[in-house]
């Protein structure tokens, strides 16, 4: 005699078998290891690509209907990177077929799920699983160091192997570049990573290639600062401040020598060459490319210890110039904290360096660190009492400090008055509108920034 629960379990298994008969096979080998039934169609025809960050809700059940996991019960979306092996193999296959807004059921055989081991205590060994999945959203991978959305990658086809090009590697690529719907570039090209601009390749592709494997085919979306910036690229008919879309296939590459693979003499020879290259980029307004060159000098020479006295002096001079020039690039790019860091490293080599002190003062003034900036300019005068620019900057620091304090004094006076008036005449306003007014007042304080300073030319 069967119990009620056993009968229900049998009915659910029969329903699962019927569902399986009507499902589409998603597996590349057509072994019916991952089957799919669409319950609700998606919003468009776009599907996520390898490496995309996907956002889903799901409920996982055994064939007898018992729920073993559910993001909905936790009221928390599940997020993972598609195609990176972070989830069950069935999920990487199944979710890749979905469209935004789609709801589907995935039937996952054991070899695409938890296998012979299962996932005790909730999933028994050799279990076929049923997932109901909703694809809420997906977006490409952000390749920028600061994750500012400047370089977004979506992988059409994975590469092979584990090696990727390094800075200075010689690469062979196939590219197609578009600005909006306009195709402006289509070619196969060879160049050195970090020097792509010489071949009219934007800095964003340079950076993306360092994350790619041989044979990878990807789509890149570049914001203007990682494309051709506010100058555009007239020879390619790319307007200023254009967002760019590239299809990139990495056909081959040869890695550059690492620091430990080079002789001391080779490092010195290359350092002199890239210093000159960096200066050329700087004068052309290509500050990110210049930074790459100056960074190489530091990487090659900073850890060299077994040097003669003459070599130590030469290395010191090259590293110092690299830090000073890198600080100028950062100032041009409004990267003030990076400028301060470069100056700090230069001052570790030469604590009385006039240029490092002055540029650190400029960077600090740009972020309203008036006292620290003034202290730097005063140190400049201790090194060189005739530096007229430093004298002017000290006066500017004093004036800006006074203006800043006076402005904040007025803002806070008004703010407290508004808070005082809230109870007397603001009773009809909602708490939401009052909180917004408070945020607006604080925002005025945060937005108080001095004008950008203009650093001088490269060394």
C-alpha positions, -999 to +999 in steps of 0.1 A: +000+000+000+014+034-010+013+064+012+000+098+001+035+113+000+048+084-021+020+088-045+027+125-049+063+118-054+055+093-082+032+119-098+059+145-098+084+121-113+058+114-141+054+151-146+092+155-149+093+127-174+066+144-195+085+177-192+117+160-204+100+147-235+090+182-246+123+199-237+150+211-260+185+196-257+211+223-250+242+201-248+269+205-275+271+167-278+233+162-279+234+137-250+203+153-234+222+161-203+208+196-201+172+201-213+152+233-214+116+243-215+107+281-218+079+291-195+081+329-202+098+344-233+125+370-229+124+407-238+146+406-269+170+383-288+202+391-269+218+364-248+247+366-223+282+358-235+311+341-217+324+362-189+292+383-185+280+389-150+245+374-148+217+381-123+192+353-117+165+340-094+161+302-092+144+274-074+160+239-074+140+208-068+146+170-069+124+150-092+101+142-063+093+178-060+114+185-029+130+220-029+167+218-020+177+254-027+160+287-037+172+323-041+136+334-039+132+320-004+163+340+005+149+371-013+184+376-028+194+375-065+222+350-074+251+366-093+279+348-112+302+351-141+290+330-170+313+303-185+339+306-158+331+273-140+317+291-109+284+272-111+271+238-122+281+229-157+244+227-166+240+263-155+268+276-177+251+259-206+215+267-198+218+303-188+239+311-219+208+302-239+185+326-221+172+361-229+167+389-204+134+385-186+131+348-197+119+322-172+127+286-180+130+251-165+163+233-168+165+195-164+200+187-154+213+151-155+239+141-128+270+144-149+260+181-155+250+187-119+265+172-087+274+138-102+279+106-084+288+123-051+256+145-049+256+174-025+248+159+009+226+162+028+201+178+004+210+163-029+214+125-031+241+109-053+233+106-090+204+130-088+187+146-118+177+181-108+150+205-120+157+242-118+133+271-126+155+300-136+146+337-143+173+357-160+169+392-146+199+409-162+234+405-175+263+428-183+298+426-197+330+423-178+346+455-167+384+453-175+394+487-159+415+487-127+391+511-111+360+494-125+347+527-140+330+510-170+355+523-194+364+489-210+336+464-212+344+429-226+320+403-239+335+370-252+321+355-283+346+326-284+369+315-256+406+313-263+428+284-254+457+278-230+464+298-199+490+323-211+480+359-219+501+388-235+520+410-211+529+446-214+553+450-243+542+417-260+541+416-298+505+407-308+488+399-341+451+408-341+421+411-364+400+441-355+368+458-366+360+492-351+327+510-351+315+544-339+277+540-336+267+522-368+297+534-388+325+510-395+357+530-394+384+503-391+388+468-404+421+451-407+447+427-394+475+444-376+507+437-356+518+459-328+534+460-293+511+462-263+514+497-248+523+512-282+491+505-301+486+542-307+514+540-332+491+519-353+459+539-345+449+513-318+432+529-288+446+523-253+415+503-243+424+476-267+460+476-254+446+469-219+420+444-230+446+423-248+465+417-216+434+397-204+429+377-236+440+342-245+452+331-279+423+325-302+398+346-281+372+365-301+356+393-280+335+424-283+348+456-265+329+487-257+352+516-250+343+549-233+360+580-248+389+581-224+399+546-234+392+553-271+405+583-289+395+608-263+385+644-269+407+646-299+390+618-318+409+603-348+403+624-379+422+600-402+397+573-393+368+598-393+362+592-355+347+623-339+359+636-305+345+620-273+331+590-293+322+557-276+337+529-297+328+492-303+354+468-314+354+431-324+389+417-316+404+384-324+438+376-308+454+355-335+489+352-320+513+368-296+549+366-283+554+377-247+579+404-239+608+395-217+601+397-180+625+418-159+643+387-145+650+375-181+670+406-191+706+415-184+714+447-166+728+462-198+697+453-216+675+469-190+695+502-192+693+502-230+655+496-230+649+521-202+665+549-222+644+540-253+611+539-234+619+571-216+622+588-250+591+570-262+571+582-231+582+618-238+570+616-274+536+603-262+534+630-235+541+658-260+513+644-282+489+645-253+487+607-250+492+606-213+480+570-206+504+556-232+532+577-217+525+563-182+529+528-195+564+536-208+575+553-175+561+524-155+584+500-175+615+519-163+605+514-127+597+477-131+630+470-148+654+490-126+638+493-091+648+459-080+684+459-094+708+455-065+741+441-078+752+473-096+784+493-097+784+528-082+781+543-117+752+519-126+734+527-093+736+565-101+723+558-136+694+537-124+686+563-097+684+590-124+662+570-147+638+559-119+636+594-105+627+608-140+601+581-145+583+590-112+584+627-120+571+622-155+544+598-143+533+625-118+529+650-147+508+624-166+485+619-136+481+656-132+471+659-168+446+631-164+432+646-131+444+615-112+456+635-082+461+607-057+482+589-083+502+621-088+508+623-051+520+587-050+544+592-079+558+623-061+561+604-028+582+578-046+604+604-062+610+620-029+621+587-014+650+589-039+656+627-035+638+642-005+646+677-016+635+674-052+620+707-063+598+693-090+584+665-069+575+689-041+559+714-064+539+688-083+527+671-051+516+706-039+497+710-071+480+677-067+471+683-031+457+717-039+434+701-065+418+680-038+415+709-013+443+697+010+453+733+015+476+729+045+496+700+030+498+718-004+511+750+013+537+730+032+549+715+000+553+749-017+571+762+014+595+733+011+601+742-025+612+777-014+635+761+011+652+743-018+650+773-041+641+806-026+638+821-061+609+799-072+583+825-080+556+800-090+558+784-055+553+819-039+523+824-060+509+790-051+513+797-014+491+828-018+466+808-038+465+782-010+458+808+016+431+824-006+415+791-014+415+780+022+398+812+032+372+810+004+365+774+012+360+781+049+338+811+042+317+792+018+313+762+041+304+786+069+275+800+049+264+766+037+262+752+072+246+783+086+219+779+059+217+742+066+210+746+103+185+774+096+167+750+072+166+723+099+153+748+124+125+759+100+116+723+092+094+719+123+078+754+121+068+755+084+077+721+070+050+700+086+032+697+054+062+682+036+069+646+034+099+631+052+113+620+018+114+656+004+130+669+036+157+642+034+164+652-002+168+688+008+194+678+034+213+657+008+213+687-015+229+709+012+256+683+019+262+679-018+270+716-021+299+711+004+313+681-015+312+698-048+335+727-037+366+721-059+393+745-071+401+749-108+425+724-124+462+734-125+483+731-156+515+711-151+545+719-172+562+699-199+579+665-196+615+661-186 
